[in-house]
């Protein structure tokens, strides 16, 4: 049974119960009013005539109903001892009557009135109540089906979109959003989820494609050099050179794999957030950069600043900024490193960044034309941006007075 059918049946059931309850209430109210009119008429009648029975305290019966109306123990008690008057229904010779009994001095008097007209009126009311109620329930069921169909139309669109995505793998599928109610917000969230999933899958595919391309170059070069050495036809000097080139390519490959692992971990990384002295973190990163780039000149201006970050990830990002500056700074020129108010600024004295490259310097595997002769695969700055965004910070690049300037801004500790 579909959800739409269940909703229709539940709504129809609710309407049916409501209509039935209303019909019963109408019938009960009409019965009360009609019988009350008969009771009022009985109370006003004179205690004589063919529809009156007098019962003395000794049990003697007088009047037109003597021998016809059954005398109950309740009536004899009323005649003998008195008490409150009462109304009841009786059947006499197959006919329906309303009986009114009240105590009088020396006995009790009973008056009756036929209920034929009242019963006929109640039967008509019952008939029309059932007829109109049935028609109302049928109409309500039809309306319930229409309302369920209209109300669940957005759900059907969501279901169709989900089934299409599952069947085709097309994450570009979207659902039309109509209105701002709960279903509209659900459709909006569904579209946002598909967009995020499409972006994530796209990044993964681009990462795999770019990684396979970048991995192929050092692997091919290293394998070629190793094969030449294995053939044993090269002079000793050429063998040494081939092994050195293979070592360089393997070093590049190791760095590339490390960067790829860092980026892949960034998608699901669980940050170990703590309060960290940013100036101390940068000082440590600079010392390591000096050992990697002995020809580089690092000049620091580190103001005390405390940030709330994952120190391992942030130190890796700062190291990448320092490596990037060292690659493009001419020998003997300073690399200026500044820490102030939760920001790390690294400035070099290199050629700067071309205007067409500025918007893309943080993209994965992007390498400007001027950078293709330099070592690296274009992942270092991508890791910087990943680290910034993971902490709710920013990573920006611009051209300064003497070269490129990179800024990493992180949230301050509270």
Secondary structure, DSSP 8 states (H G I E B T S, - for coil): --HHHHHHHHHHHHHHHHHHHHHHHHHHHHHHHHHHHHHHHHHHS-S-STTEEEEETT--EESTTTTTS---HHHHHHHHH----EEEEEEETTEEEEEEEEEETTEEEEEEEE-HHHHHHHHHHHHHHHHHHHHHHHHHHHHHHHHHHHHTHHHHHHHHHHHHHHHH--TT------SSSHHHHHHHHHHHHHHHHHHHHHHHHHHHHHHHHHHHHHHHHHHHHHHHHHHT-S-HHHHHHHHHHHHHHHHHHHHHHHHHHHHHHHHH-----EEEEHHHHHHHHHHHHHHH-TT-EEEEEE---EEEE-HHHHHHHHHHHHHHHHHHS-TT-EEEEEEETTEEEEE--S----HHHHTTTTSTT---GGGTTSSS-S-HHHHHHHHHHHTT-EEEEEE-SSSEEEEEE--B--
